[in-house]
Amino acid sequence: MRGLYTERIVSGKIPFGQLVREILSHGYRESLVQEDSGAGVPRQARKTDPEGGAGGFPDILAEQFCDDGEGETNHYNVYKITTEGKCYVLKKSDDTEIGVYKRFLKGQGLPAPDYFGSARWGGSPWILIEYVPGTDLRDYTPDMAIACAESISRIMNRYWQGDEAEFAQGRQDGRFDRYWKRINKRAECLKEEPVLKEAYDCFLERQLTCPRTLSNGDFLQFNAIFRDGKVTLVDWAFGGIMPYSLDIARMIAHGTEDRRTFPFYMTRAHKEQFVHRTYELLERRPEYDRYLADIRLAVVNEYVEFIESSLLDKSQARDEVFDYYYTHALALAAEILHEKGM
């Protein structure tokens, strides 16, 4: 599994050097790269290097992050920047992600990249963060399971909110409201799936009372980097204060032992190790049975997410990926309802 890799950018309109310099020269203050209304390229970035290189600054090496883990190449608006012997990540972002870095992560010593600041170009904010070397978690190992548990529990412990009083008094970022709207919209795809609908209703009900904490929001194997026995969570575009079980469920829901079909290799033993160790490290936590039940409900949501569009649009072909998630969703939903005596 090749997973994430980079390709050198030798030409293009993005003024990498100017953006990086604007951010670093302002001492981590937010900056604005002024755009020329005609050309759409910053005035300061018009000069090009002999290669027509990235942003016209010959001492900037820009490499675009790519991904071929699912059989096709995806190119992201995320770039590894090397300048003056240091490496950074420059990423096209939004105000929500910037808010997560500034409000929850910057200066907290948590397993997330350092945040250096942002600049606007092309109508969008771009953020500069620490480049974290290492490997992603597509080929899971027991060491990764322990490291994942240690990282996610540190984040959870810092921002844990255990009940509705703490929900109201804690740091509010609006993320839960957006999430709540989205999962209720998702439930509409289950109108003709009585077993799934009943289990999903249990999931929805629990989300209103489930303890909340800072969640990465997309804690998949390619959004975490393993190095020297530690895991760093590197993508916070969907982060915010949400139910604690979501990140745990997302990490385990999509890993299988079938290397032919799915990009994430993760055995049942790996999952159990990660889940159990995370619980051990939580400073505040539900009863263990409640903890496992919360994760199982959140895994149902993960499965439904991946069949939602096909259930809504019956003209879509149902391939083996749909069959995998649908079958697993039904089986897990039936187990949950049986345990509840429903």
DOMITI-352685 format. One line per field, with one value per residue (C-alpha): residue in one letter; x negated, y negated, z negated; residue number from 1. Coordinates in nm, 3 decimals. Layout:
DOMITI-352685
type	c(A:...)
c1	c(X:...)
c2	c(Y:...)
c3	c(Z:...)
seq	c(NUM:...)
***
This chain:
DOMITI-352685
type	c(M:R:G:L:Y:T:E:R:I:V:S:G:K:I:P:F:G:Q:L:V:R:E:I:L:S:H:G:Y:R:E:S:L:V:Q:E:D:S:G:A:G:V:P:R:Q:A:R:K:T:D:P:E:G:G:A:G:G:F:P:D:I:L:A:E:Q:F:C:D:D:G:E:G:E:T:N:H:Y:N:V:Y:K:I:T:T:E:G:K:C:Y:V:L:K:K:S:D:D:T:E:I:G:V:Y:K:R:F:L:K:G:Q:G:L:P:A:P:D:Y:F:G:S:A:R:W:G:G:S:P:W:I:L:I:E:Y:V:P:G:T:D:L:R:D:Y:T:P:D:M:A:I:A:C:A:E:S:I:S:R:I:M:N:R:Y:W:Q:G:D:E:A:E:F:A:Q:G:R:Q:D:G:R:F:D:R:Y:W:K:R:I:N:K:R:A:E:C:L:K:E:E:P:V:L:K:E:A:Y:D:C:F:L:E:R:Q:L:T:C:P:R:T:L:S:N:G:D:F:L:Q:F:N:A:I:F:R:D:G:K:V:T:L:V:D:W:A:F:G:G:I:M:P:Y:S:L:D:I:A:R:M:I:A:H:G:T:E:D:R:R:T:F:P:F:Y:M:T:R:A:H:K:E:Q:F:V:H:R:T:Y:E:L:L:E:R:R:P:E:Y:D:R:Y:L:A:D:I:R:L:A:V:V:N:E:Y:V:E:F:I:E:S:S:L:L:D:K:S:Q:A:R:D:E:V:F:D:Y:Y:Y:T:H:A:L:A:L:A:A:E:I:L:H:E:K:G:M)
c1	c(0.000:-0.165:0.076:-0.018:-0.313:-0.428:-0.499:-0.723:-0.552:-0.770:-0.518:-0.183:-0.002:-0.002:-0.259:-0.397:-0.696:-0.496:-0.236:-0.498:-0.696:-0.387:-0.289:-0.633:-0.733:-0.427:-0.531:-0.228:0.018:0.285:0.178:0.329:0.158:0.287:0.421:0.399:0.757:0.656:0.411:0.529:0.165:0.007:-0.197:-0.494:-0.489:-0.508:-0.877:-0.952:-1.260:-1.444:-1.227:-0.903:-0.894:-0.651:-0.558:-0.877:-1.100:-1.389:-1.460:-1.110:-1.051:-0.680:-0.556:-0.188:-0.037:0.122:0.295:0.331:0.445:0.780:0.657:0.682:0.467:0.609:0.430:0.492:0.458:0.197:-0.172:-0.497:-0.710:-1.085:-1.268:-1.588:-1.632:-1.291:-0.974:-0.617:-0.274:-0.082:0.285:0.590:0.823:1.125:1.212:1.349:1.020:0.826:1.055:0.982:0.607:0.626:0.887:0.798:0.459:0.209:-0.033:0.142:-0.127:0.124:0.046:0.131:-0.091:-0.211:-0.014:-0.211:0.064:0.265:0.278:0.548:0.500:0.742:1.036:0.947:0.735:0.420:0.266:-0.095:-0.147:-0.425:-0.530:-0.522:-0.741:-0.652:-0.409:-0.031:0.163:0.299:0.097:0.188:-0.031:0.006:-0.237:-0.013:0.290:0.124:-0.007:0.336:0.493:0.236:0.283:0.662:0.699:0.469:0.691:1.011:0.885:0.801:1.149:1.386:1.743:1.942:2.299:2.539:2.428:2.071:2.194:2.343:2.052:1.766:1.598:1.864:1.759:2.085:1.948:2.206:2.495:2.366:2.306:2.654:2.816:2.612:2.686:3.058:3.048:2.861:3.139:3.373:3.202:3.327:3.702:3.726:3.475:3.664:3.384:3.125:3.365:3.445:3.077:2.996:3.269:3.088:2.769:2.942:3.094:2.759:2.584:2.774:2.639:2.312:2.005:1.829:1.471:1.243:1.284:1.069:1.383:1.202:0.975:0.898:0.573:0.442:0.502:0.258:-0.120:-0.321:-0.680:-0.901:-0.613:-0.384:-0.080:-0.005:0.339:0.270:0.600:0.839:1.071:1.370:1.258:1.452:1.638:1.845:1.940:1.626:1.713:1.693:1.316:1.282:1.554:1.413:1.071:1.203:1.504:1.315:1.023:1.044:0.818:0.908:0.620:0.779:1.077:1.009:0.714:0.695:0.552:0.660:0.731:0.994:0.716:0.583:0.927:0.982:0.639:0.700:1.049:0.951:0.633:0.814:1.065:0.787:0.629:0.943:0.943:1.323:1.528:1.862:1.903:1.724:2.043:2.178:1.846:1.861:2.226:2.146:1.875:2.100:2.371:2.115:1.988:2.344:2.330:2.000:2.149:2.463:2.254:2.103:2.435:2.639:2.620:2.704:3.005:3.135:3.071:3.175:3.035:2.682:2.500:2.444:2.090:1.894:1.815:2.187:2.247:1.975:2.109:2.474:2.417:2.211:2.457:2.751:2.564:2.449:2.791:2.956:2.708:2.773:3.151:3.128:2.920:3.177:3.459:3.613)
c2	c(0.000:-0.319:-0.556:-0.922:-1.048:-1.376:-1.499:-1.797:-2.107:-2.274:-2.526:-2.672:-2.984:-2.930:-3.171:-2.922:-3.128:-3.444:-3.272:-3.106:-3.425:-3.630:-3.391:-3.342:-3.708:-3.814:-3.608:-3.378:-3.669:-3.624:-3.786:-3.889:-3.847:-4.129:-4.014:-4.208:-4.241:-4.168:-3.879:-3.706:-3.660:-3.862:-4.158:-4.038:-3.695:-3.792:-3.724:-3.364:-3.152:-2.992:-2.679:-2.872:-2.733:-2.746:-3.107:-3.245:-3.182:-2.950:-2.857:-2.711:-2.345:-2.262:-1.905:-1.821:-1.548:-1.267:-0.944:-0.622:-0.402:-0.321:-0.241:-0.592:-0.899:-1.191:-1.525:-1.749:-2.122:-2.031:-2.087:-1.997:-2.311:-2.297:-2.626:-2.719:-2.362:-2.341:-2.160:-2.279:-2.191:-2.459:-2.375:-2.541:-2.566:-2.746:-2.955:-2.652:-2.460:-2.773:-2.816:-2.462:-2.521:-2.859:-2.772:-2.415:-2.303:-2.588:-2.584:-2.296:-2.032:-1.789:-1.529:-1.764:-1.970:-2.310:-2.595:-2.893:-3.108:-3.174:-3.397:-3.454:-3.399:-3.321:-3.402:-3.131:-3.106:-2.895:-2.763:-2.684:-2.398:-2.169:-1.891:-1.565:-1.292:-0.927:-0.673:-0.668:-0.383:-0.196:0.109:0.126:0.282:0.340:0.053:-0.178:-0.067:-0.167:-0.493:-0.582:-0.521:-0.738:-1.025:-1.026:-0.991:-1.290:-1.505:-1.372:-1.427:-1.790:-1.885:-1.630:-1.747:-1.488:-1.619:-1.881:-2.140:-2.111:-2.118:-2.460:-2.594:-2.449:-2.580:-2.609:-2.614:-2.532:-2.202:-1.987:-2.184:-2.124:-1.758:-1.716:-1.864:-1.636:-1.307:-1.383:-1.446:-1.116:-0.932:-1.007:-0.741:-0.470:-0.515:-0.177:-0.004:0.070:0.251:-0.011:-0.293:-0.165:-0.125:-0.463:-0.624:-0.486:-0.646:-0.982:-0.975:-0.904:-1.189:-1.443:-1.307:-1.139:-1.301:-1.538:-1.635:-1.769:-1.540:-1.525:-1.447:-1.238:-1.007:-0.769:-0.584:-0.828:-1.125:-1.008:-0.981:-0.723:-0.787:-0.682:-0.512:-0.815:-0.908:-1.263:-1.360:-1.575:-1.678:-1.894:-2.019:-1.850:-1.900:-2.043:-1.957:-1.644:-1.311:-1.130:-0.799:-0.932:-0.931:-0.586:-0.446:-0.601:-0.452:-0.097:-0.095:-0.091:0.134:0.493:0.790:0.794:0.618:0.667:0.440:0.190:-0.043:-0.002:0.317:0.361:0.688:0.751:0.779:0.436:0.284:0.439:0.327:-0.031:-0.050:0.105:-0.098:-0.423:-0.345:-0.272:-0.610:-0.820:-1.023:-1.062:-0.794:-0.615:-0.261:-0.018:0.137:-0.210:-0.300:0.004:-0.064:-0.425:-0.308:-0.046:-0.306:-0.537:-0.254:-0.212:-0.577:-0.516:-0.228:-0.423:-0.715:-0.491:-0.357:-0.675:-0.796:-0.453:-0.413:-0.754:-0.700:-0.352:-0.409:-0.391:-0.064:0.127:0.256:0.470:0.168:0.100:0.468:0.468:0.168:0.263:0.617:0.500:0.224:0.468:0.721:0.463:0.297:0.631:0.702:0.361:0.405:0.757:0.638:0.369:0.624:0.444)
c3	c(0.000:0.110:-0.062:-0.079:0.122:0.277:0.629:0.691:0.831:1.094:1.222:1.126:1.017:0.641:0.488:0.236:0.139:0.088:-0.128:-0.346:-0.389:-0.466:-0.745:-0.897:-0.875:-1.070:-1.370:-1.353:-1.310:-1.046:-0.718:-0.387:-0.051:0.167:0.503:0.826:0.954:1.311:1.294:0.978:0.875:0.592:0.713:0.511:0.676:1.042:1.078:1.176:1.128:1.422:1.396:1.376:1.025:0.740:0.676:0.830:0.529:0.621:0.257:0.215:0.297:0.316:0.333:0.365:0.148:0.349:0.259:0.455:0.170:0.329:0.679:0.825:0.775:0.581:0.568:0.267:0.210:-0.050:0.013:-0.157:-0.156:-0.204:-0.257:-0.435:-0.553:-0.720:-0.616:-0.654:-0.523:-0.333:-0.297:-0.143:-0.438:-0.581:-0.883:-1.069:-1.059:-1.149:-1.449:-1.569:-1.552:-1.725:-1.987:-2.081:-1.948:-1.929:-2.220:-2.398:-2.351:-2.202:-1.932:-1.645:-1.411:-1.529:-1.373:-1.239:-1.094:-0.780:-0.475:-0.215:0.156:0.437:0.210:-0.042:-0.357:-0.347:-0.666:-0.743:-0.988:-1.100:-0.864:-1.058:-0.900:-0.936:-0.795:-0.798:-0.958:-0.657:-0.753:-1.121:-1.389:-1.765:-1.830:-1.630:-1.830:-2.157:-2.013:-1.875:-2.214:-2.388:-2.143:-2.127:-2.504:-2.565:-2.346:-2.501:-2.856:-2.781:-2.659:-2.815:-2.880:-3.071:-3.087:-2.959:-3.215:-3.089:-2.729:-2.798:-2.999:-2.797:-2.487:-2.220:-1.855:-1.676:-1.548:-1.725:-1.576:-1.224:-1.303:-1.453:-1.144:-0.918:-1.094:-1.109:-0.737:-0.692:-0.876:-0.585:-0.375:-0.614:-0.565:-0.389:-0.619:-0.944:-1.127:-1.039:-1.114:-1.462:-1.549:-1.397:-1.607:-1.912:-1.783:-1.733:-2.079:-2.245:-2.064:-2.273:-2.602:-2.504:-2.664:-2.428:-2.372:-2.104:-1.804:-1.495:-1.296:-1.035:-1.233:-0.950:-0.901:-0.642:-0.870:-1.135:-1.124:-1.319:-1.414:-1.705:-1.881:-1.866:-1.655:-1.542:-1.408:-1.103:-0.941:-1.147:-0.871:-1.040:-1.398:-1.690:-2.008:-1.940:-2.105:-2.221:-2.054:-1.698:-1.652:-1.808:-1.582:-1.267:-1.328:-1.364:-1.129:-0.800:-0.877:-0.758:-0.702:-0.332:-0.160:0.183:0.131:-0.145:-0.190:-0.570:-0.714:-1.076:-1.252:-1.517:-1.775:-1.673:-1.715:-2.056:-2.170:-2.057:-2.208:-2.543:-2.587:-2.507:-2.782:-3.031:-2.965:-2.995:-3.316:-3.307:-3.137:-3.126:-3.253:-3.023:-2.884:-2.808:-2.643:-2.415:-2.335:-2.239:-2.002:-1.842:-1.779:-1.623:-1.401:-1.269:-1.170:-0.990:-0.792:-0.703:-0.581:-0.315:-0.188:-0.223:0.137:0.281:0.052:0.156:0.526:0.632:0.982:0.843:0.896:0.572:0.582:0.338:0.121:0.079:0.008:-0.259:-0.447:-0.407:-0.532:-0.829:-0.912:-0.919:-1.131:-1.384:-1.397:-1.467:-1.749:-1.906:-1.895:-2.033:-2.327:-2.397:-2.378:-2.081)
seq	c(1:2:3:4:5:6:7:8:9:10:11:12:13:14:15:16:17:18:19:20:21:22:23:24:25:26:27:28:29:30:31:32:33:34:35:36:37:38:39:40:41:42:43:44:45:46:47:48:49:50:51:52:53:54:55:56:57:58:59:60:61:62:63:64:65:66:67:68:69:70:71:72:73:74:75:76:77:78:79:80:81:82:83:84:85:86:87:88:89:90:91:92:93:94:95:96:97:98:99:100:101:102:103:104:105:106:107:108:109:110:111:112:113:114:115:116:117:118:119:120:121:122:123:124:125:126:127:128:129:130:131:132:133:134:135:136:137:138:139:140:141:142:143:144:145:146:147:148:149:150:151:152:153:154:155:156:157:158:159:160:161:162:163:164:165:166:167:168:169:170:171:172:173:174:175:176:177:178:179:180:181:182:183:184:185:186:187:188:189:190:191:192:193:194:195:196:197:198:199:200:201:202:203:204:205:206:207:208:209:210:211:212:213:214:215:216:217:218:219:220:221:222:223:224:225:226:227:228:229:230:231:232:233:234:235:236:237:238:239:240:241:242:243:244:245:246:247:248:249:250:251:252:253:254:255:256:257:258:259:260:261:262:263:264:265:266:267:268:269:270:271:272:273:274:275:276:277:278:279:280:281:282:283:284:285:286:287:288:289:290:291:292:293:294:295:296:297:298:299:300:301:302:303:304:305:306:307:308:309:310:311:312:313:314:315:316:317:318:319:320:321:322:323:324:325:326:327:328:329:330:331:332:333:334:335:336:337:338:339:340:341:342)
***
